[in-house]
Amino acid sequence: MRYAALVSGGVDSAVALHQVARQAPGQVRAYYLKIWLEEELSFLGSCPWEEDLHHARAVCASAGVPLEVVPLQEEYYQRVVSYTLDELRAGRTPSPDIFCNQRIKFGAFFDALRGEADRIVTGHYARVSRDEGGGPARLAMAPDPVKDQTYFLSHLSQEQLSRAEFPLGTLTKAQVRERAAELNLSNRDRPDSQGICFLGKIRYSDFVRHYLGEQEGPIVEHETGRELGRHRGAWFFTVGQRQGLGLGNGPWYVTDRNIETNLVRVSHAERVLHQARETFEVGAVHALADPPRGWVGSGSLQLKLRHGPDLIPCRLEPSARGFRVTMDRADRGVAPGQFAVFYDPPECLGSAMILPREDLP
């Protein structure tokens, strides 16, 4: 078995590399993916790729594993960044990290290897199991509910999932830090990276402004239509957002946005739950192993609306546009374009994109 380990300069991929290098000595090569935004948008903020690569090289040297830098700038732009911009222009909230995994780490990168590896090793907190009898590979949550990253892996194909290797799948973040300290890794105390996969330390709002510009428009109270303030572009906001509104007497939360009219609707915290939703529709369902028709009527079905530990019991039924999802409790952050990820805990079943509401102008 030949392993291609992705290293980012962070502690998770470093410990994952050491784990697999110890289990399969001489069968592991490490790769650092270089992405296009690190140079093209460097004027917007500091890009950490030089520091990342420094740590990646140190980690690989300590593991005795050769490192190769793989340029995938064009692939990132075509498969992830363009999608993100198209979704923003359409008034939806993109989920670029989901497609970063499906289209780049387990897609374009594997293609670039040209058959030189059998498994892709990453530092994701998730578990994958394979049926030796030829059944489908299955994805399960990690024991650390806060760090579990199955949400971001929910759109992998069965072929991609079958060749994925997650050495951290049974560990908590605290245990990973402990192992990094035992190995005396140079990045053992390095803080976790935050934000979207391709931006590094560049602010998301600066990225959006660079490509979509600014256009002033009204912020109105959802319940009354009263104008409360002005914004610089509806594409900067997403449903459920609280930060960046610049309104007094808050907190206020975004309940809706309309790209065509450049309108942002908000509700005060005292009333926002009245705008929260228990039901929504999704389009085509991407199933990791079993077809989604088996999920209909399931009493154990749960979902995540975003990365994090929160699982919401739900029911699924066919609809004209795909499936209707009914949750056991309302949520104020149901955003069109984002993904609902379905679980029969601890197994992650698959995902589907949330569709826009039909009852809003």
KAMO-V432326 format. One record per residue. N is the residue number from 1. PSI is psi as a letter, one per 40 degrees, with the letter a starting at -180 (NA if undefined). D_FIRST is the distance of its C-alpha to the first C-alpha in whole Angstrom. Layout:
[[N PSI D_FIRST] [N PSI D_FIRST]]
This chain:
[[1 h 0] [2 h 4] [3 h 7] [4 h 10] [5 h 13] [6 h 16] [7 h 19] [8 e 22] [9 e 24] [10 i 25] [11 d 24] [12 d 22] [13 d 19] [14 d 20] [15 d 19] [16 d 16] [17 d 15] [18 d 16] [19 d 15] [20 d 11] [21 d 12] [22 d 13] [23 d 11] [24 g 8] [25 h 11] [26 e 10] [27 e 7] [28 h 9] [29 i 12] [30 i 15] [31 h 17] [32 h 20] [33 h 22] [34 h 26] [35 i 28] [36 d 31] [37 d 33] [38 d 33] [39 d 35] [40 d 37] [41 f 39] [42 d 39] [43 e 43] [44 e 42] [45 i 41] [46 h 39] [47 h 35] [48 e 33] [49 d 30] [50 d 31] [51 d 31] [52 d 28] [53 d 26] [54 d 28] [55 d 26] [56 d 23] [57 d 23] [58 d 25] [59 d 22] [60 d 19] [61 d 21] [62 d 22] [63 e 18] [64 f 18] [65 h 15] [66 i 17] [67 h 18] [68 h 19] [69 h 22] [70 h 21] [71 h 25] [72 f 25] [73 d 29] [74 d 30] [75 d 27] [76 d 28] [77 d 32] [78 d 31] [79 d 29] [80 d 30] [81 d 33] [82 d 35] [83 d 34] [84 d 35] [85 d 39] [86 d 39] [87 d 39] [88 d 41] [89 d 44] [90 e 44] [91 e 45] [92 i 42] [93 h 39] [94 i 36] [95 g 33] [96 d 31] [97 d 28] [98 d 27] [99 d 27] [100 d 25] [101 d 22] [102 d 22] [103 d 23] [104 c 22] [105 d 19] [106 e 17] [107 c 19] [108 d 20] [109 d 18] [110 d 15] [111 d 17] [112 d 18] [113 d 15] [114 f 15] [115 e 12] [116 e 10] [117 i 8] [118 d 6] [119 i 8] [120 h 11] [121 h 12] [122 i 16] [123 f 18] [124 i 20] [125 g 22] [126 i 21] [127 i 19] [128 h 16] [129 i 16] [130 h 15] [131 h 17] [132 e 15] [133 e 18] [134 e 18] [135 i 20] [136 i 19] [137 i 17] [138 i 20] [139 h 20] [140 i 23] [141 i 25] [142 i 24] [143 e 27] [144 h 28] [145 d 30] [146 d 31] [147 e 28] [148 h 26] [149 f 25] [150 d 24] [151 d 27] [152 e 26] [153 e 23] [154 e 25] [155 e 25] [156 i 21] [157 i 21] [158 d 19] [159 d 16] [160 d 16] [161 d 16] [162 d 13] [163 e 11] [164 i 12] [165 h 11] [166 g 15] [167 e 15] [168 e 19] [169 d 19] [170 e 21] [171 i 23] [172 i 26] [173 d 27] [174 d 29] [175 d 27] [176 d 24] [177 d 27] [178 d 28] [179 d 24] [180 d 25] [181 d 28] [182 d 27] [183 e 24] [184 f 28] [185 i 26] [186 d 28] [187 f 28] [188 d 28] [189 e 32] [190 h 31] [191 i 32] [192 i 30] [193 i 30] [194 i 33] [195 a 33] [196 i 32] [197 d 28] [198 e 30] [199 d 33] [200 b 32] [201 e 36] [202 h 38] [203 h 40] [204 d 39] [205 d 43] [206 d 43] [207 d 40] [208 d 42] [209 d 46] [210 d 44] [211 d 43] [212 e 46] [213 a 49] [214 i 51] [215 h 54] [216 i 56] [217 i 57] [218 i 58] [219 h 57] [220 i 59] [221 h 59] [222 d 57] [223 d 60] [224 e 63] [225 e 62] [226 h 64] [227 h 62] [228 d 61] [229 a 60] [230 i 58] [231 i 54] [232 e 53] [233 h 51] [234 d 49] [235 e 46] [236 e 46] [237 i 46] [238 i 44] [239 h 45] [240 e 45] [241 i 45] [242 d 48] [243 i 48] [244 e 49] [245 d 52] [246 f 55] [247 i 57] [248 i 59] [249 f 60] [250 a 57] [251 i 54] [252 i 53] [253 i 50] [254 h 49] [255 d 50] [256 i 50] [257 i 50] [258 h 51] [259 d 50] [260 d 52] [261 e 55] [262 f 53] [263 h 54] [264 h 53] [265 i 54] [266 i 54] [267 i 55] [268 i 56] [269 d 54] [270 d 57] [271 e 57] [272 d 53] [273 d 52] [274 d 55] [275 e 52] [276 i 49] [277 i 48] [278 d 47] [279 i 46] [280 i 44] [281 i 42] [282 i 39] [283 a 38] [284 h 35] [285 h 32] [286 h 29] [287 h 27] [288 d 23] [289 c 24] [290 i 27] [291 i 30] [292 e 33] [293 d 35] [294 e 34] [295 d 35] [296 h 38] [297 e 41] [298 h 38] [299 e 40] [300 e 36] [301 h 35] [302 i 35] [303 i 35] [304 h 34] [305 e 36] [306 i 34] [307 h 32] [308 a 33] [309 e 34] [310 h 36] [311 h 36] [312 h 39] [313 i 39] [314 i 40] [315 i 41] [316 h 40] [317 i 42] [318 i 42] [319 i 44] [320 d 46] [321 e 43] [322 c 40] [323 i 40] [324 h 43] [325 h 41] [326 h 44] [327 i 43] [328 e 45] [329 i 46] [330 i 47] [331 h 45] [332 e 46] [333 f 43] [334 h 42] [335 h 42] [336 h 41] [337 d 38] [338 i 36] [339 h 34] [340 h 34] [341 h 31] [342 i 31] [343 i 30] [344 g 31] [345 h 30] [346 e 27] [347 h 26] [348 h 26] [349 d 27] [350 a 27] [351 i 30] [352 i 33] [353 h 35] [354 h 39] [355 i 41] [356 i 45] [357 i 48] [358 e 50] [359 e 53] [360 h 53] [361 NA 55]]
